[in-house]
């Protein structure tokens, strides 16, 4: 099963142009790739020109686009911020060209800066492991016969 997301850019008229991305749309995967590799408006516009995406790469050569039955791609769509197309996406990513920054929102939260979400995820990962997690109270499990 895939984690779908939509990737968009804020246009000068405050509309949004976006595409659907089918694979691994969570902040830890697509979000991190967007944040690290798609960091200016020209790159993002080029990415969106290709239409819907199967799998996002670090550049256009590594990005796999979804082909329609006629072997063309599914084009990007333009919409308002309040009416993103419903494509079964769990996350939506928006690039703001003025600030050259990414924001993300999920089904459960409002818009947040992507860099903040990614740094919070790093802190959570560090906190997931406590030194006590590596101590086994059941020594007999480790005893040799």
Backbone torsions as a table, in degrees:
resi	resn	phi	psi	omega
1	UNK	NA	143.1	-176.9
2	UNK	-103.6	158.5	172.2
3	UNK	-105.2	103.9	-178.1
4	UNK	-80.4	151.6	174.4
5	UNK	-147.1	167.0	171.1
6	UNK	-116.9	140.8	-179.7
7	UNK	-118.8	125.8	-176.5
8	UNK	-138.4	168.2	176.5
9	UNK	-129.9	141.0	176.7
10	UNK	-79.7	122.6	-179.8
11	UNK	-87.3	165.7	-179.5
12	UNK	-58.8	-33.9	-179.3
13	UNK	-84.2	11.0	179.1
14	UNK	72.4	8.2	170.0
15	UNK	-80.7	172.2	179.8
16	UNK	-126.6	137.8	171.7
17	UNK	-109.4	127.0	-176.3
18	UNK	-140.8	163.2	175.6
19	UNK	-132.2	160.4	174.6
20	UNK	-90.4	139.1	173.2
21	UNK	-119.2	123.8	-171.4
22	UNK	-81.8	-32.9	-169.3
23	UNK	-112.1	128.9	167.6
24	UNK	55.1	55.8	-175.1
25	UNK	-79.8	10.3	-178.5
26	UNK	-71.8	159.6	178.7
27	UNK	-57.5	-32.4	-178.4
28	UNK	-70.6	-17.3	-178.8
29	UNK	-116.4	-81.4	179.9
30	UNK	-59.6	-42.8	-179.5
31	UNK	-58.2	-45.9	-180.0
32	UNK	-65.4	-39.5	178.2
33	UNK	-64.3	-44.0	177.6
34	UNK	-60.0	-46.9	-176.1
35	UNK	-63.1	-41.4	-175.5
36	UNK	-86.5	-32.3	-171.0
37	UNK	-113.4	-25.3	-175.5
38	UNK	-111.4	73.4	-166.6
39	UNK	-109.9	12.0	173.4
40	UNK	-146.3	159.4	-172.9
41	UNK	-59.1	-40.3	-179.4
42	UNK	-60.3	-44.3	178.1
43	UNK	-63.2	-45.4	-177.6
44	UNK	-65.0	-43.0	177.6
45	UNK	-60.2	-42.5	178.0
46	UNK	-62.4	-41.3	178.4
47	UNK	-60.4	-46.8	-176.5
48	UNK	-71.1	-26.9	178.4
49	UNK	-60.8	-26.1	-178.6
50	UNK	-75.3	-13.0	179.9
51	UNK	89.6	-164.3	-176.3
52	UNK	-58.4	146.4	-171.2
53	UNK	-113.8	136.3	169.8
54	UNK	-79.0	-53.1	-177.3
55	UNK	-144.3	127.4	-178.5
56	UNK	-79.9	133.9	175.6
57	UNK	-111.7	-177.5	179.9
58	UNK	-77.5	-13.8	175.1
59	UNK	-154.0	-179.5	-176.7
60	UNK	-63.4	-36.5	-179.2
61	UNK	-64.9	-30.1	-179.1
62	UNK	-91.6	-6.0	-177.6
63	UNK	-89.7	133.0	179.7
64	UNK	-104.1	121.2	-179.3
65	UNK	-94.3	150.4	178.7
66	UNK	-82.3	128.4	179.1
67	UNK	-97.4	141.3	175.5
68	UNK	-82.2	175.1	-179.9
69	UNK	-59.7	-29.9	179.1
70	UNK	-84.7	11.9	179.0
71	UNK	69.3	6.4	170.7
72	UNK	-90.7	177.4	178.3
73	UNK	-98.0	162.0	173.3
74	UNK	-80.3	121.5	-172.8
75	UNK	-72.4	160.4	173.3
76	UNK	-66.8	160.9	177.9
77	UNK	-124.9	151.0	177.3
78	UNK	-110.7	135.7	-174.1
79	UNK	-155.8	177.1	176.7
80	UNK	-88.2	165.6	178.2
81	UNK	-65.3	-27.8	-178.7
82	UNK	-84.9	-9.2	-176.7
83	UNK	-133.5	62.2	174.5
84	UNK	-65.6	141.4	177.1
85	UNK	-59.7	140.6	178.1
86	UNK	-89.4	112.2	-178.2
87	UNK	-127.7	19.5	-177.5
88	UNK	77.7	17.8	-177.7
89	UNK	-75.2	144.7	175.5
90	UNK	-96.8	-22.0	-179.5
91	UNK	-134.9	152.6	173.0
92	UNK	-130.2	132.2	-179.8
93	UNK	-116.1	136.0	-178.6
94	UNK	-131.6	125.9	177.0
95	UNK	-96.8	129.3	175.8
96	UNK	-103.3	110.3	-176.9
97	UNK	-65.3	-29.1	-179.5
98	UNK	-65.9	-41.1	-178.3
99	UNK	-100.1	-5.6	-175.3
100	UNK	48.8	50.6	-179.0
101	UNK	-135.4	153.3	177.7
102	UNK	-102.2	142.9	170.4
103	UNK	-123.0	157.5	-179.7
104	UNK	-139.7	146.8	169.7
105	UNK	-140.5	152.1	179.0
106	UNK	-118.8	-178.9	177.1
107	UNK	-61.0	-25.2	-173.3
108	UNK	-103.7	-6.6	-175.2
109	UNK	-141.2	163.6	175.2
110	UNK	-84.4	-172.6	-178.0
111	UNK	-66.2	135.2	175.0
112	UNK	-137.8	150.7	174.7
113	UNK	-64.9	132.3	-176.5
114	UNK	-61.6	-39.6	179.0
115	UNK	-59.0	-37.7	178.5
116	UNK	-67.9	-44.3	179.2
117	UNK	-61.7	-42.8	-179.7
118	UNK	-66.5	-39.9	179.9
119	UNK	-70.2	-33.1	175.2
120	UNK	-65.5	-37.5	178.2
121	UNK	-63.8	-37.7	177.8
122	UNK	-64.0	-42.4	179.3
123	UNK	-64.4	-40.9	179.2
124	UNK	-63.2	-40.2	179.7
125	UNK	-62.0	-42.1	178.8
126	UNK	-63.6	-39.1	-177.7
127	UNK	-76.3	-16.4	-178.6
128	UNK	-65.3	-26.9	-176.5
129	UNK	-111.3	118.1	175.1
130	UNK	-103.6	153.8	178.8
131	UNK	-56.0	-35.3	-180.0
132	UNK	-63.6	-21.1	180.0
133	UNK	-65.5	-19.8	-177.2
134	UNK	-99.1	2.3	178.6
135	UNK	-100.9	126.4	-178.8
136	UNK	-103.5	118.4	179.7
137	UNK	-74.4	-16.7	-177.6
138	UNK	-100.2	76.1	-176.0
139	UNK	-58.3	-30.7	-177.4
140	UNK	-61.6	-23.9	179.1
141	UNK	-64.4	-27.7	-175.3
142	UNK	-99.9	-4.6	-178.8
143	UNK	-72.4	143.0	178.1
144	UNK	-84.5	150.6	178.8
145	UNK	-75.5	NA	NA
